[in-house]
Every structure is written in structure tokens, then in C-alpha cells.
Amino acid sequence: MGQCVTKCKNPSSSLGSKSGDKDPGSKSHHKKGGGGGCKEAEPGPVCGKSTGDLLANGTKTMEVIAETPVIPALSGDPLKDDLSANGEDFSLLRIEELFSHYKDEQDDAILEEGMERFCNDLCVDPAEFRVLLLAWKFQAATMCKFTRKEFVEGCKAIKADSLEGICARFPCMLLEAQAEDKFKDLYRFTFQFGLDSEEGQRSLHRDIAIALWRLVFTQDMPPILECWLDFLTENPPGVKGISRDTWNMFLNFTQVIGPDLSNYSEDEAWPSLFDTFVEWEVERRKKWEEERRCTWSPSTDTVDNGGVTKQE
């Protein structure tokens, strides 16, 4: 989606190339939070360009400085297609109109340019977590693209037929993603979403995987995540691609292995890349400890007014 976690044609994208190796070999092997219902937010102003303060739920209070895009109405009686007659509070006709406003002229889908306009009109950054949530709810198969079916079915799933309606659903989507089972589904979706299905890709390019890991863990970052990403970044020759098994098992790893890695065992059925990471991280921590001891000396101690020694 735009410059974000997408299959963009822009080679300067922060995620780099999407090319990845085929599934590397691996050995074989939950997220806290409760779901629950939430009160839907009242629809707020939707703008193309806006400024405002962040609210606690991640949305923004915005001052509209550009008009909401005018979506031309289709001919016919909207009431005939309005699902409110069946107890729903959204309209298929309005969903189709919204899709048509952003779809590509040649392809029956919303592509990169339309996706950028769509995110801009929703007042969301294409690289933020809420866009990933929307792609998840729409079950999008490809980055930077919504097919007609994905868009229509996705809007029906979140019960929204307008930009305002979609914005109003973001708080509920953010809360839903905190539930353990829902987050697991989102997490696994993210791997598939990052693949180039047209190329038959089976593993994520390392840089794409790093960006997606940072994105999907936006709401609850595991303590070990930064160490893991440092390992991937500093060992490019040994980490060319991230397989589905490695991606899926990393979620288990964050939930059962402590931050000090003391309960990790190579005898268990973890992917081999995890063995290499733990060995690398333990060695790195030993070096840090040795350097800390070498740089410490009694001369760096001072005495405060209470007579207690402390290190500067």
C-alpha cells in the first residue's frame, strides 16, 4: 500500500526487493490479551491532508483542510441495494461506489496509485499498523492491491460503506488484534501477505521480513524482538530468506522463551536458524559483560551526600 509494506514498483521503497529464496530447510516445532466487544467510534471527518493530535486509541483528531472526495452516485434507487432492509446498516451500492472511486482504469482492482489515494483519504499512513489490519480484514492476497471481491467482502465484514465508516471501525480492529487467537491469525496472514504470489515466492526476503515483524508487533513488542532483528541484520550471508516455518515458530519462540534465553534448548524442535541466533546472542551478551567490567574502575565511584557510593 503505497510506500508501506507493499509490493511497490518504487525501487526506493524502505522494504527493498521482495525477491526471496525458496524455503530453507528447518527443523520442525500465543499472544496475551483478551478480545471482547468494543463500542464503535463515532465517524469523524475524513480528509485528504490533515493535522491533529494523536488520541489514546491511535486515531487522530483532525482539522479538515481539504474537502472529502466526492464519490459520484450510481443511477438507480439505493434503497434497493441497501442491506439495512435485512438488518444491516451498510449498503452494497455504496460499497461498489467507493470501490469504483479508487479502482484502476484498466484493471478491476485498486492498485498502487488508488491505494495511495485511499489511504490518504482515510488519513492513515500507508506504512502504519491500521493499514495492515485493514488488509487482514479484507483478506488481501497481494500487497498494494484490493480486488473488487476483496474490497466488497471486506467492507461487508467490517460493516462499513464509506470512508467515515471504515475510520470508525479502526478502534475495534485494534482491540480485536489484541486477542490471542485473532493475533495469531493476523500474524500468519502477514507472512502470506508479504509474499509475491505471482512469482511463486515461498520465503520472505530478509528486509521485507524485518519490516513486517516490526509492523505486526506494533501493539505488543516482545522483549527479544530487537535482538532477533539485530541478528538478522548483522548476518546477511547466513539469512537470505525467511521461511513460513521460521516465521510461524518465531511467535511461539517469543511466548515460551524468556528474555535471557536460559530456557532455550537445541534439543527441542526449533528451526535451525533459532539455534544460530541463540548462540550468537549469548556470545554477544558475554562480550558486553566483559567490556562493562573492563571499563569499570573504583576511580569512577563517587560519594553522595548520604554517604552511599555510586557509579557515575
C-alpha positions in Angstrom: 0.0 0.0 0.0 1.8 3.0 -1.3 5.3 3.3 0.2 4.5 0.9 3.0 4.6 -2.9 3.4 3.7 -3.4 -0.2 4.8 -4.8 -3.4 5.6 -1.3 -4.8 7.1 -0.6 -8.1 9.2 2.1 -6.5 12.7 0.6 -6.1 13.5 3.0 -3.3 10.8 1.5 -1.0 12.1 1.1 2.5 11.3 -2.6 2.3 13.6 -3.2 -0.6 13.2 -6.1 -3.1 10.5 -8.7 -2.5 12.6 -11.4 -4.0 13.3 -14.3 -1.6 14.8 -17.7 -1.6 12.9 -20.9 -1.7 12.0 -22.5 1.6 15.3 -23.1 3.5 15.5 -26.3 5.4 14.4 -26.3 9.0 13.7 -28.5 12.0 10.1 -28.7 12.9 8.1 -27.5 16.2 0.4 -17.4 21.9 -0.3 -13.9 22.5 -1.8 -12.4 25.5 -4.8 -10.2 25.5 -8.5 -10.7 25.6 -10.9 -9.9 22.9 -14.3 -8.7 23.7 -16.6 -6.3 22.1 -15.9 -2.6 21.9 -18.0 0.4 21.2 -17.6 1.6 17.7 -16.2 5.1 17.4 -18.4 7.8 16.0 -17.4 8.6 12.4 -15.1 11.5 12.3 -14.1 13.8 9.5 -12.2 12.2 6.7 -9.7 14.3 4.8 -7.0 14.2 2.2 -4.5 16.2 4.2 -4.8 16.9 7.8 -3.1 17.7 11.1 -4.1 16.8 14.6 -3.2 15.3 17.9 -3.0 11.5 18.5 -5.6 10.0 20.7 -5.0 7.1 23.1 -6.5 4.6 20.6 -4.1 5.6 17.8 -6.6 7.7 15.8 -6.2 11.4 15.2 -8.3 14.4 15.9 -8.2 16.2 12.6 -8.9 19.6 11.2 -10.2 19.2 7.7 -8.2 21.4 5.3 -9.3 19.6 2.1 -12.7 18.5 1.1 -13.7 14.9 1.4 -13.5 13.4 -2.1 -16.9 13.4 -3.9 -17.9 9.9 -4.9 -20.4 10.1 -7.7 -23.6 8.3 -7.1 -24.7 5.5 -9.4 -28.1 5.6 -11.1 -31.0 3.7 -9.6 -32.6 3.6 -6.2 -30.0 3.0 -3.4 -32.7 1.6 -1.2 -33.0 -1.5 -3.4 -29.4 -2.5 -2.6 -29.4 -1.2 1.0 -28.7 -4.1 3.3 -30.4 -2.2 6.1 -33.6 -3.9 4.9 -32.1 -7.1 6.1 -31.0 -5.7 9.4 -27.6 -4.5 8.2 -26.5 -0.8 8.5 -24.5 -0.6 5.3 -25.2 -0.6 1.5 -23.7 -2.8 -1.2 -24.4 0.0 -3.6 -22.3 2.5 -1.6 -19.5 -0.1 -1.2 -19.4 -0.5 -5.0 -19.4 3.2 -5.5 -16.5 3.6 -3.0 -14.5 0.9 -4.8 -15.2 2.5 -8.2 -13.8 5.8 -7.0 -10.3 4.2 -6.4 -10.2 1.4 -8.9 -7.7 1.4 -11.7 -8.9 2.5 -15.1 -7.7 -0.7 -16.9 -7.9 -3.3 -14.1 -10.9 -4.1 -12.0 -8.9 -3.6 -8.8 -7.5 -0.9 -6.6 -3.8 -0.7 -7.4 -0.8 1.3 -6.1 -2.0 4.7 -7.2 -5.5 4.1 -6.0 -4.3 2.6 -2.8 -2.3 5.7 -2.0 -5.3 7.9 -2.6 -7.4 5.6 -0.5 -5.0 5.7 2.5 -4.6 9.5 2.1 -8.4 10.0 2.2 -8.6 7.7 5.3 -6.0 10.0 6.9 -3.7 7.0 7.6 -0.1 6.5 6.8 0.3 3.6 4.3 3.1 2.2 6.5 1.1 2.0 9.7 -0.4 -0.9 11.6 -4.0 0.1 10.8 -3.4 -0.4 7.1 -2.2 -3.9 7.8 -5.3 -4.6 9.9 -7.5 -3.4 7.0 -5.7 -5.7 4.6 -6.2 -8.5 7.1 -9.9 -7.9 7.4 -10.2 -7.6 3.6 -8.1 -10.8 3.3 -6.0 -9.2 0.6 -3.9 -11.7 -1.3 -1.4 -9.2 -2.7 0.3 -6.1 -1.3 -0.7 -2.8 -2.8 -3.9 -4.3 -4.3 -7.5 -4.8 -3.4 -9.6 -6.8 -5.9 -13.3 -5.9 -6.2 -14.2 -9.1 -4.3 -11.7 -8.4 -1.5 -12.9 -4.8 -1.1 -16.6 -5.6 -1.2 -16.4 -8.6 1.1 -14.0 -6.8 3.4 -16.3 -3.8 3.8 -19.2 -6.1 4.4 -17.1 -7.9 7.1 -16.4 -4.7 9.0 -19.9 -3.3 8.2 -18.7 -0.1 6.6 -19.7 1.5 3.3 -17.9 4.8 3.5 -14.6 6.4 4.4 -16.1 7.6 7.6 -17.4 4.1 8.4 -14.0 2.5 7.8 -12.3 5.0 10.1 -14.9 4.4 12.8 -14.0 0.6 12.7 -10.3 1.1 13.4 -10.6 1.2 17.2 -12.5 -2.1 17.2 -9.9 -3.7 14.8 -7.1 -2.6 17.1 -8.8 -4.1 20.1 -9.6 -7.3 18.2 -6.0 -7.8 17.2 -5.0 -8.0 20.9 -6.9 -11.3 21.4 -4.5 -14.2 21.3 -6.4 -16.2 18.6 -7.0 -13.2 16.4 -3.4 -12.0 16.6 -2.2 -15.4 15.7 -4.4 -15.3 12.6 -3.2 -11.8 11.8 0.5 -12.9 12.3 0.2 -15.8 9.9 -1.7 -13.7 7.4 1.2 -11.1 7.4 3.6 -13.7 6.1 1.4 -14.7 3.2 0.6 -11.0 2.5 4.3 -10.3 2.2 5.0 -12.9 -0.5 4.9 -12.2 -4.2 2.3 -14.8 -5.2 2.7 -14.0 -8.9 6.3 -15.1 -8.7 5.5 -18.2 -6.7 7.6 -17.0 -3.8 7.8 -19.3 -0.8 10.0 -17.3 1.5 10.3 -13.7 2.5 13.3 -11.6 1.6 15.1 -10.8 4.8 14.5 -7.0 4.6 10.8 -7.5 4.0 10.5 -9.9 6.9 12.3 -7.4 9.2 9.9 -4.7 8.3 6.8 -6.9 8.6 8.0 -8.2 12.1 8.3 -4.6 13.3 4.8 -3.8 11.8 2.9 -6.8 13.1 4.2 -6.4 16.6 3.3 -2.7 16.8 0.9 -3.1 19.7 2.9 -5.5 21.8 6.6 -5.8 21.1 8.3 -9.0 22.5 11.4 -8.2 24.6 13.6 -10.4 22.3 12.4 -8.8 19.1 15.1 -6.2 18.7 17.9 -8.8 19.4 16.4 -11.1 16.8 16.2 -8.3 14.2 19.8 -7.2 15.0 20.9 -10.8 14.4 19.1 -10.9 11.0 20.6 -7.5 10.0 24.1 -8.3 11.0 24.2 -11.8 9.4 23.1 -11.2 5.8 25.2 -14.1 4.3 23.5 -16.7 6.5 20.0 -15.3 6.3 18.8 -14.9 2.8 15.2 -15.7 3.2 12.6 -16.4 6.0 10.6 -19.5 5.5 7.0 -19.9 6.6 8.0 -22.3 9.3 10.6 -19.9 10.7 8.1 -17.1 10.7 5.3 -19.1 12.4 7.6 -20.6 15.0 9.1 -17.2 16.0 5.7 -16.3 17.5 5.9 -19.5 19.7 9.5 -18.5 20.5 8.6 -15.1 21.8 5.9 -16.7 24.1 7.8 -19.6 25.7 11.5 -18.5 25.7 12.5 -16.0 28.4 14.3 -12.7 27.5 17.6 -14.2 29.0 17.3 -17.2 26.7 18.2 -19.5 29.6 15.3 -22.0 28.9 16.1 -22.4 25.3 17.2 -26.0 24.3 18.7 -27.0 21.0 17.2 -30.5 21.6 13.7 -29.2 21.1 12.3 -29.0 17.6 13.1 -25.3 16.8 14.1 -24.2 13.3 17.9 -24.4 12.9 18.1 -20.6 12.5 17.0 -20.2 16.1 19.9 -22.3 17.3 22.3 -20.0 15.4 20.5 -16.9 16.8 20.7 -18.0 20.5 24.4 -18.9 20.2 25.1 -15.6 18.5 23.1 -13.6 21.1 24.6 -15.4 24.1 28.1 -14.7 22.8 27.2 -11.1 22.2 25.9 -10.6 25.7 29.1 -12.2 27.1 31.2 -9.6 25.2 29.1 -6.8 26.5 29.5 -8.0 30.1 33.3 -8.3 29.6 33.5 -4.8 28.2 31.5 -3.4 31.0 33.8 -5.0 33.6 36.9 -3.8 31.8 35.6 -0.2 31.6 34.6 -0.1 35.3 37.2 1.1 37.9 36.9 2.3 41.6 38.0 5.7 40.5 34.7 6.2 38.7 32.9 6.0 42.0 31.7 9.0 43.9 30.1 9.5 47.3 26.8 11.4 47.5 25.6 13.5 50.4 24.1 10.4 52.1 27.5 8.6 52.2 26.4 5.9 49.7 28.9 5.1 46.9 27.5 5.1 43.4 29.0 4.8 39.9 28.9 7.8 37.7 
